[in-house]
């Protein structure tokens, strides 16, 4: 590994280390003897339920500010911080001192000094002097007190340029130890380079603009296709003081390379217009358009002359794809699509042409399979990290970042020490100050490794820095603005730098991939879910008259399902995929068959209507409605028990399709109706209904005709009989009075109270 190899040739010689350890033992002997003379106090302390901090851990020292971070000869160094008495006793006659030195040679000594947490006689130098000592008469237990030390730089005893250890110590007395002793110390580093060095390291600092997915696959049915956001959290990041606002504001004045996820740009651009936010089963209007517009405007001004690297859309997890997804059909095509969409998105929104030639695996951890996946999507540069891409030769310096690894691909190996310095909680002033000073110390020590060999170093910080981390990184880069031992270089130029012939170019094996990172990868099931979503989308797309209204939002949602940001959030990842799948299913079900009741056919031939409903706002075509019968006696169009007709329906309409049928016998037939795409893929759910055939035979017709003839004859006979009776009555009427007419016979028979027969009746 480069970091391990860097130590060689830069650490003190064995003889020097032996002298230091001997001096430490000799100087520490009186202190050890003094501690052994208080057995009673030690016994009492052991009896306590919790041992209180003692020795040089008694007081916690926090260094909150150190100004200037890189001093010059005429400067005055100001160090401020906080002291906290962690013991159970009051400290009296306390003194706060500044201790400078010794000069550290090599990156290894910088690391060693940062690890020490207690006072070590011999390794920690004497105080600068009484003139610059701060006295504190009493420091009660559990109490914190601020301090400030001010010392002219020319009083610090700085000689040759290099990295010097700087410590702030607290000495005092307690009831347990009457003699004065060091009760607390905090170390940091003071880079000393009063004039610009002849040879400077070229430094590339990545400035990532990446966020987690916020936009769902759902859009409203209006012309603008108003997008629906899962929440309004993105607005908080864009607002003044938010994480993304700080990244743009701070990065605008720094020599950095912008590394941008196009999905973030697309999401903010969508927020700048009309958008809605999911709220339970409903949506509510979003109201942060002004915040989104302001952020986009600021970013556009910042990058107009800068270098922009566009990651594949939604920052897909390359390692998960390589280890768990590439064997699931369609996964690599999604990655290629994400790379293609990236350039278009950035150019459309920021009006700059980005470089899409870079891939950035999680934490820069690479193996041969990850590189294969990255290059399959069109990348020729893979951003790795030196704790993954380990050096195999014993180099006494950190080599240039660019490494050719074959096939026209370059591994741009970021320095692990510098890249991970800002990973912690930088919201505490003490942590932030220490990170800045260690960053400066490491870059200066790196330059001193090979002063005659100008090298190119890359820093790849956290993928999604917090606002506090961004502020700390900006302070570190501001301190380098004088270009005393570094000079800025963009990532494209760094990837094209002349590689070190002694640096390793061998890719790590797949088995060397860190287990902790592997455990956080997206599971294979995630890619199987994505395949299922894409399969349904492909089928749905073929029947639409305006497929882009569906393909674009769902295509982006599929890419977001592979995002690196889902690591450590498996539940949220599953929910996102489930939401996409459910919404797609709800859309496809808008085109469906209307439930049909049983049908009764009377006659040898008839038509059966089946209704298809389209509740989408756009039309559908290239659909086929197919009917099949389980009874060979029921035929369609005299062809057989199967028939189909094409379907084309405008948005918001229904269409009734009529099928001609013939039958040769009475009985029942089960008919199944189902929609298919033109290529024969089933669409939606099938529908079944029963057809009851009631055929009228010739014998029945004869019986009916005979009955009608009898009725006619009976009618004629009744008419004749009445006519004769009427004539007889008229003859007798001359002697009789007028007769009252009787009530006429009813014109209709009585109504039936029986229920009507269920089902449809279709006549020929």
Secondary structure, 3 states (H helix, E strand, C coil): CHHHHHCCCCCCCHHHHHHHHHHHHHHHHHHHHHHHCCHHHHHHHHHCCCCCCCCCECEEEEEEEEECCCCCCCCEEEEEEEEEECCCCCEEEEEEEEEEEEEECCHHHHHHHHHCCCCCECCECCCCCHHHCEEEEEECCCCEEEEEEEEEHHHCCCCCCEEEEEEEEEEEECCCCCCCEEEEEEEEEEEECCCCCCCCEEEEEEEEECCCCCEEEEECCCCCCCEEECCCHHHHHHCCCCHHHHHHHHHCCCCCEEEEEHHHHHHHHHHHCCEEEEECCEEEECCCHHHHHHHHHHHHHHHCCCCEEEECCCCECHHHHHHHHCCCCCHHHHHHHHHHHHHHHHHHHHCCCCECCEECCHHHCCCHHHHHHHHHCCCCEEEEECCCCCCCCCCCCCCCCEEEEECCEEEEEECHHHHCCCCCCCCCHHHHHHHHHHHHHHHHHHHHHCCCCCCEEEECCCCCCCHHHHHHHHHHHHHCCCCCCEEECCHHHHHCCCCCCCCCCCCCCHHHCCHHHHCCCCCHHHHHHHHHHHHHHHHHHCCECCCHHHHHHHHHHHHHCCEHHHCCCHHHHHHHHHHHHHHHHHHHCCEEECCCCCEEEECCEEEEEEEEEECCCCCEEEEEEEEEECCCCEEECCCECEEEEEEEECCCEEEEEEEEEEECCCEEEEEEEEEEECCCCEEEEEEEEEEEECCCCHHHHHHHHHHHHHHHHHHHHHHHHHHHHHHHHHHHCCCCCCCCCCCCCCCCCCCCCCCCCCCEEEEC
